[in-house]
Amino acid sequence: MKEWIPIPGTNKDTILKVALEEFSKKGYKVVNITELAEKANVTTGAIYHHFGSKTKLYEVIRAEMEQRIIDRMEGAVSLFEDTFRKIEAAMLIGIDFAVKVHICRLLCEESPGKNKDKVESFFNGMISESSLPINIVVIASWRSILKSLAEGEITLEQGKQLIKWMFNKETY
């Protein structure tokens, strides 16, 4: 069992649930610990006791959501041999999941802490054999589509169409 998984109904559990919702709606910079504590019906001291800082709380939530999305992406990429088809499949599955659980804003941000972005590392691992730094475009596109979804600028279907367009060999 993971070290941070709280017992349901405890303050730690409540903090995590409320923080996930707040970070997913507002993004890291806008979330205020005092307001988060009020919404979770705990003290700010309880948040600092369990997590040490806003950044560490964010990193715990972000790491868990990234792992959940990567688990799905790994299943999708296992169906393909071609690197570009793998990336396309991973992005499509990832976007679906991010929209379904309302974490587009959470995942489109660069992490404020020292932890590496697991999704970025996942994509980089697939692209390592290329002579071009394609990972720059993939990660930028991934974050841009997530951000546009979070801000309501595009629909899920439009996001998927953008991904498919990126990997359509007839477009380049």
C-alpha positions in Angstrom: 0.0 0.0 0.0 1.2 3.5 -0.8 2.4 5.5 2.2 0.1 8.4 1.7 -3.2 6.6 1.2 -5.4 7.8 4.0 -8.1 6.0 5.8 -11.4 7.0 4.3 -13.1 9.8 6.3 -9.9 11.0 8.0 -8.7 14.6 7.7 -5.9 13.4 5.3 -8.5 11.8 3.1 -10.7 14.9 3.1 -7.7 17.2 2.4 -6.7 15.1 -0.6 -10.2 15.0 -2.1 -10.7 18.7 -1.7 -7.2 19.6 -2.9 -7.6 17.4 -6.0 -10.8 19.3 -6.8 -9.3 22.7 -6.1 -6.1 22.1 -8.0 -8.0 20.7 -10.9 -10.4 23.7 -11.1 -8.0 26.5 -10.3 -4.5 25.4 -10.9 -1.6 25.4 -8.5 -0.9 29.1 -8.3 -4.5 30.2 -7.6 -5.2 27.6 -4.8 -5.0 29.2 -1.4 -4.2 26.9 1.6 -6.4 28.9 3.9 -9.4 28.5 1.6 -8.6 24.9 0.9 -8.5 24.2 4.7 -11.9 25.9 5.1 -13.4 23.8 2.3 -11.9 20.6 3.8 -13.2 21.7 7.3 -9.7 21.4 8.7 -7.0 23.8 10.0 -4.1 25.0 7.8 -2.0 23.3 10.5 -3.5 19.9 9.6 -2.6 20.4 5.9 1.0 21.3 6.9 1.1 18.4 9.4 0.1 15.9 6.7 1.9 17.3 3.7 4.4 19.9 4.8 3.6 22.5 2.2 1.2 23.4 -0.6 3.8 22.2 -3.1 4.2 18.8 -1.5 0.4 18.4 -1.3 0.2 19.3 -5.0 3.0 16.8 -5.9 1.2 13.9 -4.1 -2.0 14.6 -6.0 -0.2 15.2 -9.3 1.9 12.1 -9.0 -1.1 9.9 -8.3 -3.1 11.4 -11.3 -0.1 11.1 -13.6 0.3 7.4 -12.6 -3.3 6.7 -13.3 -3.1 8.3 -16.7 0.2 6.5 -17.5 -1.4 3.2 -16.6 -4.0 3.8 -19.3 -1.5 5.1 -21.8 0.7 2.0 -21.4 -2.2 -0.2 -22.3 -2.9 1.8 -25.4 0.7 1.9 -26.6 1.0 -1.8 -26.2 -1.3 -2.3 -29.2 1.1 -0.6 -31.7 4.6 -1.1 -33.1 5.0 2.3 -34.8 6.3 5.0 -32.4 4.0 7.7 -33.8 0.9 5.5 -33.5 1.9 4.7 -29.9 2.2 8.4 -29.1 -1.1 9.2 -30.8 -2.9 6.4 -28.9 -1.3 7.5 -25.6 -2.4 11.1 -26.1 -6.0 10.0 -27.1 -6.4 7.7 -24.1 -4.8 10.3 -21.8 -7.1 13.1 -23.0 -10.2 10.9 -22.6 -9.2 10.1 -19.0 -8.2 13.7 -18.1 -11.6 15.0 -19.2 -13.5 12.1 -17.6 -12.0 12.8 -14.1 -11.7 16.6 -14.6 -7.9 16.9 -14.3 -7.0 18.8 -17.5 -5.8 21.9 -15.6 -3.9 19.8 -13.1 -2.0 18.0 -15.9 -1.4 21.0 -18.2 0.7 22.9 -15.7 4.4 22.4 -15.2 4.9 21.0 -11.7 6.1 23.7 -9.3 8.1 21.2 -7.2 11.2 19.2 -7.9 9.3 16.1 -9.1 9.6 15.3 -12.7 6.5 15.2 -14.8 5.8 11.5 -15.2 3.7 11.9 -18.4 6.5 13.9 -20.0 9.0 11.2 -19.0 6.6 8.6 -20.4 6.5 10.3 -23.8 10.3 11.0 -23.8 10.9 7.3 -23.3 9.0 6.5 -26.5 10.7 9.1 -28.5 14.3 8.6 -27.5 15.2 6.9 -30.8 14.4 9.9 -32.9 17.1 12.1 -34.3 14.8 15.1 -33.9 13.7 16.5 -30.5 10.1 15.5 -31.2 9.4 15.3 -27.5 9.3 19.1 -27.4 6.4 19.3 -29.8 4.6 16.3 -28.2 4.7 17.7 -24.7 3.9 21.2 -25.8 0.9 19.9 -27.8 -0.2 17.7 -24.9 -0.2 20.6 -22.4 -1.8 23.0 -24.9 -4.7 20.7 -25.7 -5.2 20.0 -21.9 -5.2 23.7 -21.2 -7.6 24.5 -24.0 -9.9 21.7 -22.7 -9.6 23.1 -19.1 -10.5 26.6 -20.2 -13.4 25.5 -22.4 -11.8 26.7 -25.6 -12.2 23.3 -27.3 -14.3 20.3 -26.8 -13.0 16.8 -26.2 -13.9 15.8 -29.8 -11.9 18.8 -31.1 -8.9 17.9 -28.9 -9.0 14.3 -30.3 -9.2 15.7 -33.8 -6.2 17.9 -33.2 -4.2 14.9 -32.0 -5.3 12.8 -35.0 -4.3 15.7 -37.3 -0.8 15.9 -35.7 -0.2 12.3 -36.5 -1.8 12.2 -40.0 1.1 11.4 -42.3 -0.8 13.1 -45.1 -0.5 16.5 -43.3 3.4 16.5 -43.6 
